[in-house]
Amino acid sequence: MSTTVNKYGDVAVLSVKDDLAGESVEQFLARANQTVNEGINLVVIDCAKLHAIDSRGLEALLEIQARCEELLGTVKLCAVDEACAKILEITRLTSRFETFADLDSAVRSFR
């Protein structure tokens, strides 16, 4: 898996490609923690190319959300497919993450 980071002003967008599961979660966490360590506490996770998420992936999302909240920020999700949306619903994480249909809407929501 590859996670890329793009910055739009004071908002960081982490684009997850492939799965947020298994060993790939550590690479995602490393990129996300690096971004937060740079002082960016407003994060959008772009799920447009995310195909699967497991329990460790969900834990990683919560971990990054907690770190951002400590810095008075937040994490938002965009372009979540039906399968991942169902997982978020079943695990009751829909209340923890604001979701948007597309990247532009998610980034603009911070303004």
C-alpha positions in Angstrom: 0.0 0.0 0.0 1.1 3.5 -0.6 -0.1 6.6 1.3 0.6 10.0 -0.2 0.3 13.3 1.6 -0.7 16.5 -0.1 -1.2 19.8 1.7 -3.9 22.3 1.0 -3.1 25.3 3.1 -3.3 24.1 6.7 -5.1 20.8 5.7 -3.2 17.6 5.0 -4.8 15.0 2.7 -3.6 11.5 3.2 -4.6 9.4 0.1 -4.7 5.7 0.8 -4.2 3.4 -2.1 -5.2 -0.3 -2.0 -5.9 -1.6 1.6 -5.7 -0.3 5.1 -5.2 -3.7 6.5 -2.4 -6.0 7.8 1.2 -4.8 7.4 0.1 -1.8 5.2 -1.3 -0.1 8.3 2.1 0.6 9.7 3.1 2.6 6.6 -0.1 4.6 6.8 0.5 5.3 10.5 4.1 6.4 9.8 2.9 8.9 7.2 0.0 10.1 9.3 2.2 10.5 12.4 4.8 12.4 10.4 2.2 14.8 9.2 0.8 15.4 12.7 4.3 15.8 14.1 4.8 18.6 11.5 2.0 20.4 13.4 -0.8 19.7 11.0 -3.9 18.8 13.0 -6.6 19.1 10.2 -6.5 15.9 8.2 -8.6 14.5 5.4 -8.2 10.8 4.6 -9.0 10.2 1.0 -10.5 6.8 0.6 -11.2 6.9 -3.1 -8.7 4.1 -3.8 -9.2 2.3 -0.5 -10.4 -1.3 -1.2 -10.5 -2.9 2.3 -10.0 -2.0 5.9 -9.5 -4.4 8.9 -9.6 -3.9 12.6 -6.0 -2.6 12.8 -6.9 -0.1 10.0 -9.8 1.1 12.1 -7.6 1.4 15.2 -5.1 3.4 13.1 -7.9 5.9 12.1 -8.9 6.3 15.7 -5.3 6.7 16.8 -4.7 9.5 14.2 -8.1 11.1 15.2 -7.0 11.1 18.9 -3.7 12.7 18.1 -5.3 15.4 16.0 -7.9 16.1 18.7 -5.1 16.5 21.3 -3.9 19.3 19.1 -7.5 20.7 18.8 -7.9 19.3 15.2 -9.8 16.5 13.6 -9.8 13.8 10.9 -12.4 13.7 8.2 -13.0 11.0 5.6 -13.9 11.4 1.9 -14.9 9.1 -0.9 -15.7 6.1 1.3 -17.1 3.2 -0.7 -20.2 1.2 0.3 -18.2 -1.6 1.9 -16.0 0.6 4.1 -19.1 2.8 5.0 -20.9 -0.4 6.2 -17.8 -1.3 8.3 -17.8 2.2 9.9 -21.5 1.9 10.5 -21.3 -1.6 12.1 -18.5 -0.6 14.3 -20.3 2.6 15.2 -17.4 4.8 14.0 -19.7 6.9 11.8 -20.2 9.1 14.9 -16.4 9.6 15.2 -15.7 10.6 11.6 -17.4 13.2 9.5 -17.5 11.9 5.9 -17.8 13.7 2.6 -18.6 12.5 -0.9 -15.5 14.0 -2.4 -12.1 15.5 -1.6 -13.0 19.1 -2.4 -16.0 19.1 -0.1 -13.9 17.6 2.7 -11.1 20.2 2.4 -13.5 23.1 2.1 -15.4 22.0 5.2 -12.4 23.2 7.3 -12.8 26.8 6.0 
